[in-house]
């Protein structure tokens, strides 16, 4: 009883904040270890006492020497997460994603670089035949192109800073297999006829369509020869089927996702010199079929469409944002960028915006800022789409 009380007395003294008491007790405590049967108790507690003593001494001596938040590590992005079936738990987790946590360090990098380093995309999929989507956090982008960007058009100006709310973007373009499931279940039918690229321009071939656009495709190729109206119908069907809102992306959402936090024409570090390694555009493979076409001085291996995901994803885990097929977006085309296209668009929308370029286009048309346009009933063999799934905050 006396032994245990003595040991407890020394522990209590060691836990006191006074540095003097701790220093006084250490020699006595170690001496007791030579003969007390409670030595094992002291030995078991010794690592904790050493740590407590060191920490308390450091605080007493120099409280300002503690590590600052700026010395903490920034996690790297995780691009390929396991695809999760959507349920309420997954939605709750996904909707909490943010570009920066309040307690994260502030580094001396640009906003674009910080966003690219800290985004950790999550995958959601509402049904087996639904497109998988990548959840992207809210953020900002500088939309449009700089005056000195090679290949730019006037409709890519003026550059403007745009805020983007959190949303989820299709990881890939909608595929033929997904479109087939839609037509079978909904009864919708895309009209016949499709514009196909020829050496002297585009021709409308009425016998062509999404089932056969003039070249061979498999079910994992992007669906083509579908209009803006068809894409709208697909989004409405998915919304009814899943109970979540699916729609075409706004221009700002598309460019935000394509840039992935980068201010450059392409989101990969090598730029246009490595275009064929990252995107399916007009290249040497296409030139073998159409020798008079202007093409890139490289070979991406695909004369026409490629299976979705055949090329490297962008830094946020999205595939084929550049090349493969042009993608319909929600907005009406305008000759200048608009700060609020929903409010300022004309009542009669003569053309819809298309983004990303396709297998039949060169570098100028594959840039993040490029804005194509076409009538919303247009159906082309290099035109497809991907969807946005709205996220509940």
C-alpha positions as CSV (number, residue, x, y, z in Angstrom):
1,X,0.0,0.0,0.0
2,X,2.8,2.4,0.9
3,X,4.7,1.4,-2.2
4,X,1.8,2.1,-4.5
5,X,1.1,5.4,-2.8
6,X,4.8,6.5,-3.2
7,X,4.7,5.6,-6.9
8,X,1.4,7.5,-7.5
9,X,2.9,10.5,-5.6
10,X,5.8,10.7,-8.0
11,X,3.5,10.3,-11.1
12,X,1.5,13.2,-9.8
13,X,4.6,15.3,-9.3
14,X,5.8,14.5,-12.8
15,X,2.5,15.6,-14.3
16,X,2.7,19.0,-12.7
17,X,3.5,21.9,-15.0
18,X,6.5,23.1,-13.0
19,X,9.8,22.3,-14.8
20,X,11.6,22.5,-11.4
21,X,9.4,19.7,-9.9
22,X,9.9,17.4,-12.8
23,X,13.7,17.8,-12.7
24,X,13.7,17.1,-8.9
25,X,11.6,14.0,-9.2
26,X,13.5,12.3,-12.0
27,X,16.6,11.1,-9.9
28,X,14.4,9.9,-7.0
29,X,12.1,8.1,-9.4
30,X,15.0,6.3,-11.1
31,X,16.6,5.4,-7.7
32,X,13.3,3.8,-6.6
33,X,13.5,1.7,-9.7
34,X,16.5,-0.2,-8.3
35,X,14.6,-1.7,-5.4
36,X,10.8,-1.1,-5.6
37,X,8.6,-3.9,-6.8
38,X,6.6,-1.3,-8.7
39,X,9.5,-0.7,-11.1
40,X,7.6,-2.3,-13.9
41,X,4.8,0.2,-13.5
42,X,7.3,3.0,-13.8
43,X,8.9,1.4,-16.8
44,X,5.5,1.1,-18.5
45,X,4.8,4.8,-17.9
46,X,8.3,6.0,-18.7
47,X,7.8,6.7,-22.5
48,X,4.7,8.8,-21.7
49,X,6.6,10.7,-19.1
50,X,9.5,11.4,-21.4
51,X,7.2,12.7,-24.1
52,X,5.2,14.8,-21.7
53,X,8.3,16.3,-20.1
54,X,9.9,17.1,-23.5
55,X,6.7,18.7,-24.8
56,X,6.1,20.7,-21.6
57,X,9.8,21.9,-21.6
58,X,9.5,23.0,-25.2
59,X,6.3,25.0,-24.5
60,X,7.8,26.6,-21.4
61,X,11.0,27.5,-23.3
62,X,9.7,28.7,-26.7
63,X,5.9,28.5,-27.4
64,X,6.5,30.3,-30.7
65,X,8.6,27.5,-32.0
66,X,5.6,25.2,-32.7
67,X,5.2,24.2,-36.4
68,X,3.1,26.6,-38.4
69,X,0.3,25.4,-40.6
70,X,2.3,26.3,-43.7
71,X,4.6,23.4,-42.9
72,X,1.9,20.8,-43.4
73,X,1.7,18.6,-46.5
74,X,-0.8,19.1,-49.3
75,X,-2.4,15.8,-50.4
76,X,-2.0,14.8,-54.0
77,X,-5.1,14.3,-56.2
78,X,-6.6,10.9,-56.4
79,X,-7.8,10.5,-60.0
80,X,-9.1,6.9,-60.3
81,X,-11.5,6.2,-57.5
82,X,-13.7,3.1,-57.3
83,X,-17.0,3.6,-59.0
84,X,-19.7,3.7,-56.3
85,X,-23.4,3.0,-56.6
86,X,-25.3,6.1,-55.6
87,X,-27.2,6.1,-52.3
88,X,-28.0,8.7,-49.8
89,X,-24.8,8.0,-47.9
90,X,-22.7,8.5,-51.0
91,X,-24.5,11.7,-51.9
92,X,-23.9,13.1,-48.5
93,X,-20.2,12.3,-48.7
94,X,-19.9,13.7,-52.2
95,X,-21.7,16.9,-51.6
96,X,-19.2,17.9,-48.9
97,X,-16.3,18.1,-51.3
98,X,-14.7,21.5,-51.4
99,X,-11.7,22.9,-53.2
100,X,-9.9,23.9,-50.0
101,X,-10.6,23.2,-46.4
102,X,-10.6,26.1,-44.0
103,X,-7.7,24.7,-42.0
104,X,-5.5,23.9,-45.0
105,X,-2.3,25.9,-45.5
106,X,-2.1,28.9,-47.7
107,X,0.8,28.4,-50.2
108,X,2.4,30.8,-52.5
109,X,0.9,29.3,-55.6
110,X,-1.7,30.6,-58.0
111,X,-5.4,29.7,-57.4
112,X,-5.3,27.3,-60.4
113,X,-2.4,25.4,-59.0
114,X,-3.8,25.1,-55.5
115,X,-7.1,23.8,-56.9
116,X,-5.3,21.3,-59.1
117,X,-3.3,19.9,-56.2
118,X,-6.1,19.6,-53.7
119,X,-9.1,18.3,-55.7
120,X,-9.8,14.7,-54.9
121,X,-12.5,13.5,-57.4
122,X,-15.1,11.0,-56.3
123,X,-17.1,8.8,-58.7
124,X,-20.8,8.3,-58.7
125,X,-23.0,6.1,-60.8
126,X,-26.8,6.0,-60.4
127,X,-27.5,2.8,-62.4
128,X,-25.6,0.2,-64.5
129,X,-26.3,1.9,-67.8
130,X,-25.9,5.5,-66.4
131,X,-22.7,7.3,-67.2
132,X,-20.3,7.5,-64.3
133,X,-19.7,11.1,-63.1
134,X,-16.8,12.8,-61.3
135,X,-17.8,15.2,-58.5
136,X,-16.0,18.5,-58.9
137,X,-15.9,21.1,-56.2
138,X,-17.0,24.8,-56.5
139,X,-14.3,27.1,-57.7
140,X,-13.4,29.9,-60.1
141,X,-11.9,30.0,-63.6
142,X,-10.7,32.6,-66.0
143,X,-12.9,31.9,-69.0
144,X,-11.9,32.6,-72.6
145,X,-8.5,33.0,-74.2
146,X,-5.8,35.6,-73.9
147,X,-5.2,38.0,-76.9
148,X,-1.8,36.3,-77.7
149,X,-3.1,32.7,-77.6
150,X,-2.3,30.9,-80.8
151,X,-5.4,30.0,-82.9
152,X,-7.9,32.0,-80.8
153,X,-11.2,33.4,-82.2
154,X,-12.9,36.7,-81.2
155,X,-15.8,34.9,-79.7
156,X,-13.4,33.7,-76.9
157,X,-13.3,37.2,-75.5
158,X,-13.5,39.1,-73.3
159,X,-11.7,37.0,-70.7
160,X,-13.6,37.0,-67.4
161,X,-13.4,35.5,-63.9
162,X,-16.3,33.2,-63.4
163,X,-17.6,31.4,-60.2
164,X,-18.7,27.8,-60.6
165,X,-20.9,25.9,-58.2
166,X,-20.1,22.3,-57.3
167,X,-21.4,19.8,-59.9
168,X,-20.6,16.3,-61.3
169,X,-19.4,15.8,-64.8
170,X,-19.6,12.6,-66.9
171,X,-16.2,10.9,-66.7
172,X,-16.4,10.2,-70.5
173,X,-18.6,11.1,-73.4
174,X,-21.9,9.2,-73.6
175,X,-21.3,5.9,-75.4
176,X,-23.2,4.0,-78.1
177,X,-24.0,1.3,-75.5
178,X,-25.5,3.9,-73.1
179,X,-27.5,5.5,-76.0
180,X,-28.8,2.1,-77.1
181,X,-30.1,1.5,-73.6
182,X,-31.8,4.9,-73.6
183,X,-33.6,4.3,-77.0
184,X,-34.7,0.9,-75.9
185,X,-36.2,2.0,-72.6
186,X,-37.5,5.5,-73.6
187,X,-38.8,4.9,-77.1
188,X,-36.9,8.0,-78.3
189,X,-35.4,7.8,-81.8
190,X,-32.7,10.0,-83.2
191,X,-33.5,11.2,-86.7
192,X,-31.7,9.6,-89.7
193,X,-29.1,11.6,-91.5
194,X,-25.6,12.7,-90.5
195,X,-23.0,15.2,-91.6
196,X,-19.7,13.5,-92.3
197,X,-16.3,15.2,-93.0
198,X,-15.0,15.0,-96.5
199,X,-11.8,16.5,-97.9
200,X,-13.8,19.4,-99.5
201,X,-16.2,20.0,-96.5
202,X,-19.1,18.3,-94.9
203,X,-21.8,16.2,-96.6
204,X,-25.2,15.2,-95.2
205,X,-25.8,11.6,-95.8
206,X,-29.4,10.5,-95.1
207,X,-28.6,6.8,-94.8
208,X,-26.1,7.4,-92.0
209,X,-27.0,7.8,-88.3
210,X,-25.7,6.9,-84.8
211,X,-25.9,3.1,-85.5
212,X,-23.5,3.6,-88.5
213,X,-22.0,7.0,-88.9
214,X,-19.8,6.1,-91.9
215,X,-17.1,4.2,-90.0
216,X,-17.1,1.2,-87.6
217,X,-17.8,1.7,-83.9
218,X,-18.2,-0.5,-80.9
219,X,-20.5,0.1,-77.9
220,X,-17.7,1.8,-75.9
221,X,-17.2,4.5,-78.6
222,X,-18.9,7.8,-78.1
223,X,-22.3,8.1,-79.7
224,X,-22.3,10.5,-82.7
225,X,-24.9,11.8,-85.1
226,X,-27.1,13.0,-82.3
227,X,-28.5,16.5,-82.1
228,X,-28.7,19.0,-79.2
229,X,-32.4,18.0,-79.0
230,X,-31.4,14.3,-78.7
231,X,-29.0,15.1,-75.9
232,X,-31.7,17.0,-74.0
233,X,-34.0,14.0,-74.3
234,X,-31.3,11.7,-72.9
235,X,-30.8,14.0,-69.9
236,X,-34.5,14.2,-69.2
237,X,-34.8,10.4,-69.3
238,X,-31.9,10.0,-66.9
239,X,-33.4,12.5,-64.6
240,X,-36.7,10.6,-64.5
241,X,-35.0,7.3,-64.1
242,X,-32.7,8.2,-61.3
243,X,-34.5,11.1,-59.5
244,X,-31.4,13.3,-59.9
245,X,-31.1,16.2,-62.4
246,X,-29.0,15.4,-65.5
247,X,-28.5,18.1,-68.2
248,X,-26.0,19.4,-70.7
249,X,-23.2,21.4,-69.0
250,X,-23.2,25.2,-69.1
251,X,-20.3,26.7,-71.1
252,X,-18.6,27.8,-67.9
253,X,-18.9,24.3,-66.3
254,X,-17.5,22.7,-69.4
255,X,-14.5,25.0,-69.6
256,X,-13.9,24.8,-65.8
257,X,-13.8,21.0,-66.1
258,X,-11.6,21.0,-69.2
259,X,-9.1,23.4,-67.8
260,X,-8.8,21.5,-64.6
261,X,-7.2,24.5,-62.8
262,X,-4.8,25.3,-65.7
263,X,-4.7,28.7,-67.6
264,X,-3.0,27.2,-70.7
265,X,-4.7,26.1,-74.0
266,X,-4.3,22.5,-73.0
267,X,-4.3,21.0,-69.5
268,X,-1.2,18.8,-69.9
269,X,2.3,20.3,-69.4
270,X,3.7,19.5,-72.8
271,X,1.1,21.5,-74.6
272,X,0.3,21.2,-78.3
273,X,3.6,19.4,-79.0
274,X,2.2,16.2,-77.4
275,X,-1.4,16.6,-78.6
276,X,-1.6,13.1,-80.2
277,X,-0.6,11.5,-76.9
278,X,-3.5,13.1,-75.0
279,X,-6.3,13.6,-77.6
280,X,-7.9,12.1,-80.7
281,X,-7.7,14.8,-83.4
282,X,-7.1,15.0,-87.1
283,X,-3.8,13.2,-87.6
284,X,-1.7,11.0,-89.8
285,X,-4.1,8.1,-89.2
286,X,-7.0,10.1,-90.7
287,X,-4.8,11.4,-93.5
288,X,-4.4,7.9,-94.8
289,X,-8.1,7.8,-95.5
290,X,-8.5,11.4,-96.6
291,X,-5.1,12.6,-98.0
292,X,-6.1,16.2,-98.8
293,X,-7.1,17.0,-95.2
294,X,-5.0,19.3,-93.1
295,X,-3.9,17.3,-90.1
296,X,-1.6,17.3,-87.1
297,X,2.0,16.3,-87.6
298,X,1.6,13.2,-85.4
299,X,-0.3,9.9,-85.2
300,X,-2.8,9.2,-82.4
301,X,-3.6,5.8,-83.8
302,X,-7.3,6.5,-84.6
303,X,-8.6,7.8,-87.9
304,X,-12.1,8.3,-86.5
305,X,-13.6,7.9,-83.0
306,X,-11.7,6.0,-80.3
307,X,-13.2,4.0,-77.4
308,X,-13.9,6.5,-74.6
309,X,-11.0,6.7,-72.1
310,X,-8.4,5.6,-74.7
311,X,-6.2,8.6,-73.9
312,X,-4.8,10.0,-70.6
313,X,-7.4,11.8,-68.4
314,X,-7.0,15.4,-67.5
315,X,-5.8,16.4,-64.0
316,X,-9.3,16.0,-62.6
317,X,-9.9,12.5,-63.9
318,X,-12.0,13.4,-67.0
319,X,-11.4,11.7,-70.3
320,X,-11.6,13.1,-73.9
321,X,-12.4,16.6,-72.9
322,X,-10.2,17.5,-75.9
323,X,-10.8,15.6,-79.2
324,X,-12.7,12.4,-80.0
325,X,-16.0,14.2,-80.5
326,X,-17.3,17.8,-80.2
327,X,-19.6,18.1,-77.3
328,X,-22.9,19.9,-77.1
329,X,-23.3,22.3,-74.2
330,X,-26.5,24.0,-72.9
331,X,-25.8,27.6,-73.9
332,X,-26.8,29.6,-77.0
333,X,-23.8,30.8,-79.0
334,X,-23.0,34.5,-79.0
335,X,-20.3,36.4,-80.8
336,X,-18.8,37.5,-77.4
337,X,-18.6,35.8,-74.1
338,X,-21.4,36.8,-71.8
339,X,-21.2,37.2,-68.0
340,X,-24.7,35.8,-67.6
341,X,-25.7,33.9,-70.8
342,X,-29.0,32.7,-69.3
343,X,-30.3,36.2,-68.9
344,X,-28.6,37.7,-72.0
345,X,-29.2,35.0,-74.6
346,X,-31.5,36.0,-77.5
347,X,-35.1,34.7,-77.5
348,X,-34.4,32.8,-80.7
349,X,-31.3,30.7,-80.2
350,X,-30.1,30.1,-83.7
351,X,-27.0,28.1,-82.7
352,X,-25.8,26.1,-79.7
353,X,-22.3,26.0,-78.5
354,X,-20.1,23.0,-79.0
355,X,-16.9,22.4,-77.1
356,X,-13.7,20.3,-77.2
357,X,-13.0,19.6,-80.9
358,X,-13.2,16.1,-82.5
359,X,-11.4,13.4,-84.4
360,X,-11.6,15.5,-87.6
361,X,-10.1,18.8,-86.3
362,X,-6.6,20.2,-85.6
363,X,-5.1,21.9,-82.6
364,X,-6.8,25.2,-83.0
365,X,-10.2,23.6,-82.4
366,X,-9.1,21.4,-79.6
367,X,-8.1,24.2,-77.1
368,X,-9.9,24.6,-73.8
369,X,-11.3,28.0,-74.9
370,X,-12.5,27.1,-78.4
371,X,-16.2,27.7,-79.0
372,X,-17.8,25.8,-81.9
373,X,-21.4,26.4,-82.9
374,X,-24.2,24.6,-84.8
375,X,-28.0,24.5,-85.1
376,X,-29.5,22.5,-82.4
377,X,-30.9,20.0,-84.9
378,X,-27.5,19.4,-86.4
379,X,-26.2,15.8,-86.4
380,X,-22.6,15.2,-87.1
381,X,-20.3,12.2,-87.2
382,X,-17.9,14.0,-85.0
383,X,-20.5,15.4,-82.6
384,X,-21.5,13.8,-79.3
385,X,-22.0,15.0,-75.7
386,X,-21.5,14.4,-72.0
387,X,-23.8,15.4,-69.2
388,X,-23.7,17.2,-65.8
389,X,-25.4,15.7,-62.8
390,X,-26.4,18.4,-60.3
391,X,-25.2,18.0,-56.7
392,X,-27.5,18.7,-53.8
393,X,-25.8,21.1,-51.4
